[in-house]
Amino acid sequence: MLNNRRFKFFIVAVGIMLWLPPHEVIGEDTEIKNQLSYVSKIVGVIEGSLIKIEGNVRFIKRQAEKRIVESNVSVKRLDNLEEKIKNTENLLGTIALEVAKINESMQRTEKKMKYLSRRACSNAILCERKK
């Protein structure tokens, strides 16, 4: 019976020892848990911000790729337009040369006409018709 009492006393003593000090330990544990939950909230906000930033970076990369493609297309269009402008300038140069040739031939023709109109006509009937 003595052993049984000692055993009961031991269990009661252990229960009291476990019951009294743990409130402080539980309080400290709760405080630590609160701090950890606060830290985990901060980490969660940071992770959310990182995810948003990564999404924004991906969006910016896609936009930059689109702009590069558009700029390449624009460069090709500009090159084509420059070629067309050069071709048009060449055609205008050719037309200007042809107009100059026509002007020269017109001037020569006018000179010949003036020369012909100044000459005396040997045939009176033809001269009257010319005038």
Salt bridges, closest charged atoms under 4 A:
ASP29 OD2 - LYS33 NZ 3.60
GLU70 OE1 - ARG67 NH1 3.15
GLU98 OE2 - LYS101 NZ 3.98
